[in-house]
């Protein structure tokens, strides 16, 4: 599984980037992007810590 971002819910808080900087980045438009290393517990922690609930898991 990999994380996905719901851009309609994303508020660009950057919590995910703070928790898992190798996996997430807030872009110039203020939205989070999945950028890289998706291994480890930090990614799960980032998905769970998203204040707007914009991060979830893509089963596909």
Backbone as JSON Lines, residues from 0, in Angstrom:
{"i":0,"aa":"X","n":[0.83,-1.18,0.0],"ca":[0.0,0.0,0.0],"c":[0.88,1.25,0.0]}
{"i":1,"aa":"X","n":[0.34,2.28,-0.56],"ca":[1.05,3.55,-0.54],"c":[0.07,4.65,-0.16]}
{"i":2,"aa":"X","n":[0.61,5.75,0.37],"ca":[-0.28,6.84,0.77],"c":[-0.79,7.62,-0.43]}
{"i":3,"aa":"X","n":[-1.97,8.18,-0.28],"ca":[-2.51,9.07,-1.31],"c":[-3.0,10.34,-0.64]}
{"i":4,"aa":"X","n":[-3.04,11.41,-1.41],"ca":[-3.42,12.73,-0.9],"c":[-4.73,13.15,-1.55]}
{"i":5,"aa":"X","n":[-5.68,13.53,-0.73],"ca":[-6.94,14.12,-1.21],"c":[-6.72,15.63,-1.24]}
{"i":6,"aa":"X","n":[-6.46,16.17,-2.42],"ca":[-6.13,17.59,-2.56],"c":[-7.3,18.49,-2.16]}
{"i":7,"aa":"X","n":[-8.51,17.97,-2.21],"ca":[-9.67,18.77,-1.79],"c":[-9.69,18.96,-0.27]}
{"i":8,"aa":"X","n":[-9.07,18.06,0.46],"ca":[-9.05,18.14,1.92],"c":[-7.75,18.72,2.46]}
{"i":9,"aa":"X","n":[-6.69,18.69,1.65],"ca":[-5.37,19.12,2.1],"c":[-5.36,20.62,2.41]}
{"i":10,"aa":"X","n":[-4.85,20.95,3.61],"ca":[-4.74,22.36,4.0],"c":[-3.29,22.83,4.02]}
{"i":11,"aa":"X","n":[-2.38,21.95,3.61],"ca":[-0.96,22.32,3.54],"c":[-0.31,22.6,4.88]}
{"i":12,"aa":"X","n":[-0.78,21.95,5.93],"ca":[-0.25,22.19,7.27],"c":[1.21,21.75,7.39]}
{"i":13,"aa":"X","n":[1.61,20.75,6.63],"ca":[2.99,20.29,6.64],"c":[3.33,19.31,7.73]}
{"i":14,"aa":"X","n":[2.33,18.85,8.47],"ca":[2.57,17.88,9.54],"c":[3.19,16.61,8.97]}
{"i":15,"aa":"X","n":[2.71,16.15,7.83],"ca":[3.25,14.93,7.23],"c":[4.71,15.11,6.84]}
{"i":16,"aa":"X","n":[5.04,16.27,6.3],"ca":[6.42,16.56,5.91],"c":[7.32,16.6,7.14]}
{"i":17,"aa":"X","n":[6.83,17.12,8.24],"ca":[7.62,17.17,9.47],"c":[7.87,15.77,10.03]}
{"i":18,"aa":"X","n":[6.88,14.89,9.92],"ca":[6.99,13.54,10.46],"c":[7.78,12.62,9.52]}
{"i":19,"aa":"X","n":[7.58,12.74,8.21],"ca":[8.23,11.86,7.24],"c":[8.76,12.69,6.06]}
{"i":20,"aa":"X","n":[9.84,13.45,6.27],"ca":[10.34,14.35,5.23],"c":[10.87,13.67,3.98]}
{"i":21,"aa":"X","n":[11.2,12.39,4.07],"ca":[11.66,11.66,2.88],"c":[10.51,11.16,2.03]}
{"i":22,"aa":"X","n":[9.3,11.27,2.54],"ca":[8.13,10.75,1.83],"c":[7.17,11.83,1.35]}
{"i":23,"aa":"X","n":[7.1,12.96,2.08],"ca":[6.11,14.0,1.77],"c":[6.78,15.36,1.66]}
{"i":24,"aa":"X","n":[6.16,16.22,0.83],"ca":[6.65,17.59,0.67],"c":[5.47,18.49,0.35]}
{"i":25,"aa":"X","n":[5.43,19.65,0.98],"ca":[4.42,20.65,0.63],"c":[4.98,21.43,-0.56]}
{"i":26,"aa":"X","n":[4.24,21.4,-1.68],"ca":[4.74,22.05,-2.9],"c":[4.47,23.56,-2.88]}
{"i":27,"aa":"X","n":[4.88,24.23,-3.94],"ca":[4.73,25.68,-4.03],"c":[3.27,26.14,-4.03]}
{"i":28,"aa":"X","n":[2.36,25.24,-4.39],"ca":[0.93,25.56,-4.39],"c":[0.28,25.34,-3.03]}
{"i":29,"aa":"X","n":[1.08,24.85,-2.05],"ca":[0.57,24.62,-0.71],"c":[-0.09,23.27,-0.49]}
{"i":30,"aa":"X","n":[0.09,22.34,-1.42],"ca":[-0.47,21.0,-1.3],"c":[0.63,19.99,-1.07]}
{"i":31,"aa":"X","n":[0.3,18.94,-0.38],"ca":[1.26,17.87,-0.09],"c":[1.39,16.96,-1.3]}
{"i":32,"aa":"X","n":[2.63,16.54,-1.55],"ca":[2.91,15.56,-2.59],"c":[3.67,14.4,-1.97]}
{"i":33,"aa":"X","n":[3.41,13.2,-2.47],"ca":[4.19,12.04,-2.09],"c":[5.43,12.07,-2.98]}
{"i":34,"aa":"X","n":[6.62,12.12,-2.36],"ca":[7.84,12.34,-3.14],"c":[8.84,11.21,-3.14]}
{"i":35,"aa":"X","n":[8.78,10.3,-2.17],"ca":[9.87,9.33,-2.16],"c":[9.67,8.16,-1.24]}
{"i":36,"aa":"X","n":[10.63,7.97,-0.36],"ca":[10.74,6.79,0.49],"c":[9.46,6.52,1.27]}
{"i":37,"aa":"X","n":[8.81,5.42,0.95],"ca":[7.53,5.1,1.59],"c":[7.67,3.95,2.56]}
{"i":38,"aa":"X","n":[8.89,3.64,2.97],"ca":[9.14,2.56,3.9],"c":[9.15,3.07,5.33]}
{"i":39,"aa":"X","n":[8.78,2.22,6.25],"ca":[8.91,2.54,7.66],"c":[7.68,3.13,8.3]}
{"i":40,"aa":"X","n":[7.75,3.18,9.62],"ca":[6.64,3.64,10.43],"c":[6.37,5.13,10.34]}
{"i":41,"aa":"X","n":[7.35,5.91,9.89],"ca":[7.14,7.35,9.81],"c":[6.01,7.69,8.85]}
{"i":42,"aa":"X","n":[5.89,6.95,7.77],"ca":[4.82,7.22,6.8],"c":[3.46,6.95,7.44]}
{"i":43,"aa":"X","n":[3.35,5.85,8.15],"ca":[2.09,5.55,8.85],"c":[1.76,6.62,9.87]}
{"i":44,"aa":"X","n":[2.77,7.06,10.6],"ca":[2.57,8.13,11.58],"c":[2.11,9.42,10.89]}
{"i":45,"aa":"X","n":[2.68,9.72,9.74],"ca":[2.31,10.92,9.0],"c":[0.86,10.86,8.53]}
{"i":46,"aa":"X","n":[0.45,9.7,8.01],"ca":[-0.94,9.54,7.56],"c":[-1.89,9.74,8.73]}
{"i":47,"aa":"X","n":[-1.56,9.17,9.87],"ca":[-2.42,9.28,11.05],"c":[-2.44,10.68,11.64]}
{"i":48,"aa":"X","n":[-1.37,11.45,11.44],"ca":[-1.27,12.77,12.08],"c":[-1.82,13.91,11.22]}
{"i":49,"aa":"X","n":[-2.27,13.63,10.02],"ca":[-2.77,14.68,9.14],"c":[-3.99,15.37,9.78]}
{"i":50,"aa":"X","n":[-3.89,16.66,10.06],"ca":[-4.99,17.35,10.77],"c":[-6.29,17.46,9.96]}
{"i":51,"aa":"X","n":[-6.2,17.4,8.64],"ca":[-7.41,17.52,7.83],"c":[-7.91,16.18,7.31]}
{"i":52,"aa":"X","n":[-7.17,15.11,7.59],"ca":[-7.57,13.79,7.11],"c":[-7.37,13.63,5.62]}
{"i":53,"aa":"X","n":[-6.47,14.41,5.04],"ca":[-6.25,14.36,3.59],"c":[-5.41,13.17,3.15]}
{"i":54,"aa":"X","n":[-4.72,12.54,4.08],"ca":[-3.9,11.39,3.73],"c":[-4.62,10.1,4.09]}
{"i":55,"aa":"X","n":[-4.53,9.14,3.18],"ca":[-5.12,7.82,3.4],"c":[-4.27,6.81,2.65]}
{"i":56,"aa":"X","n":[-4.68,5.57,2.68],"ca":[-3.92,4.5,2.02],"c":[-4.63,4.1,0.72]}
{"i":57,"aa":"X","n":[-3.83,3.97,-0.35],"ca":[-4.32,3.53,-1.65],"c":[-4.07,2.03,-1.73]}
{"i":58,"aa":"X","n":[-5.14,1.27,-1.76],"ca":[-5.03,-0.18,-1.8],"c":[-4.72,-0.71,-3.2]}
{"i":59,"aa":"X","n":[-4.85,0.13,-4.2],"ca":[-4.71,-0.3,-5.58],"c":[-3.38,-0.27,-6.15]}
